[in-house]
Amino acid sequence: MGTALADQYLAQRFAEIRSSFPGTAAGPYLDVSARCLLYSGARKAFDAYLDQNGDGTLDKKAMFKGVERTRELFARLIHADADEIAFTRNVTDGIATLAASLPWKAGDNVVLCESLEHPANVYPWHGMVKRHGITIRSVGQDAGHIPADKILAAADARTRVVAVSSVSFAPGFRLPLAELGAECRKRGILLVVDGAQSVGAIDTDVRALKIDVLATSAQKYMMGVYGVGFLYIRRELADTLEPVMLSRFSVDLGNEHEGSSGDTSAYVLAKGARRFDVGNYNYPATLAAAESLQLLLDLGPKEVETYVCGLTREFADRMMELGLPVYGGKSNLPGSPIVTVGKVLSTDHDATGDNDMMALHDFLVANGVRLGVRRGLLRFSFHLYNNRADIDFVVDLARKWLKTVGKAAA
Ligand SMILES: Cc1ncc(COP(=O)(O)O)c(C=O)c1O
């Protein structure tokens, strides 16, 4: 297929996909960064599970097979192998499980930019301070950007981990990870990434970026439901770790049934990140996630990124043309699925003290726009079911609001 034809085909596919998200009918949904609209394919899988549960026809073998399909699809999405993926409940679970399983020595340190990290990537490290006598070195932000240079400057011979978000929950800037990853690998420091706001929208190649650990969850850009998280641990690292919670799924049972006994004390750990699986899975949510992952893979992760970031760039440009304070202006590059609007990045988690921004927020909500407020900013987050009509809708409303409050720029 020629490029123009391929582009046309993709545009058509994205347009069709919108109808698989019934929630789009109620107006622009721009709050993926909190949670996504549920994909109808995922809902079907979830419903099928509940039906079988109700009928008494659930089949454990099929459930396990479904779990492995999900593991395989997530691995493909981030360019990893299935053995490098463990299932968790959420991002915090993934990061805390990893943190608790690392062989710390008192005096080791973790470097991060605490003011821009979600608590999911902060508290698990503080937990290790108390337990193992490590220290946390938090560097300051650069106007909303996680500063890779400051992080590397703060790291020393006792740094075990650099912990970052690939896209911050606010102001939603994307951190170029490749350089940070290369430098961390060179210095023997583990790069731990919170991918909650990127994986699913941003093509993420853990090998190329030299990411050692990545934690994410299903309910945002993977278009699933709460309760399922994914933990990638690079094979070479995972194989050296003792899981903090040993379970029957952490050990290699060969072809035995999960419940078989024998000499349990002579257990052998499962290969790679599988040793971090703990007991039965959240089957309905895990099987549902497979359908969303399949959709992302069918479309192509790079194509999804190009489409979503095309929308956010256009949206940011048009809001700026109206004179609205898009946070970071055009500096929000490389592309991110998030655009934030407001002048001050504050410390409030989900509120803003800026009366103008709150008034704009309320006006948009009253007119059917779903968006978020984080750290003092209005947060607009896009995914593959959004389109230019959503942008037009919000920009027209913003223009109207500016006129009514006498601040019209256009
Ligand atoms: C960057 C980031 N990390 C993590 C989370 C969620 O963490 P958890 O899944 O542990 O609740 C969010 C949002 O909810 C987030 O924006």
PDBQT file of the ligand as one rigid body, heavy atoms in Angstrom, charges set to zero:
ROOT
HETATM    1  C1  LIG A 501       1.876   8.894  36.774  1.00  0.00    +0.000 C 
HETATM    2  C2  LIG A 501       0.882   8.065  37.522  1.00  0.00    +0.000 A 
HETATM    3  N1  LIG A 501       1.285   6.972  38.193  1.00  0.00    +0.000 NA
HETATM    4  C3  LIG A 501       0.431   6.186  38.855  1.00  0.00    +0.000 A 
HETATM    5  C4  LIG A 501      -0.911   6.466  38.878  1.00  0.00    +0.000 A 
HETATM    6  C5  LIG A 501      -1.857   5.558  39.591  1.00  0.00    +0.000 C 
HETATM    7  O1  LIG A 501      -1.227   4.732  40.495  1.00  0.00    +0.000 OA
HETATM    8  P1  LIG A 501      -1.970   3.403  41.001  1.00  0.00    +0.000 P 
HETATM    9  O2  LIG A 501      -2.284   2.605  39.788  1.00  0.00    +0.000 OA
HETATM   10  O3  LIG A 501      -1.002   2.741  41.857  1.00  0.00    +0.000 OA
HETATM   11  O4  LIG A 501      -3.186   3.841  41.727  1.00  0.00    +0.000 OA
HETATM   12  C6  LIG A 501      -1.390   7.601  38.217  1.00  0.00    +0.000 A 
HETATM   13  C7  LIG A 501      -2.809   7.994  38.202  1.00  0.00    +0.000 C 
HETATM   14  O5  LIG A 501      -3.718   7.520  38.786  1.00  0.00    +0.000 OA
HETATM   15  C8  LIG A 501      -0.471   8.407  37.518  1.00  0.00    +0.000 A 
HETATM   16  O6  LIG A 501      -0.889   9.481  36.863  1.00  0.00    +0.000 OA
ENDROOT
TORSDOF 0
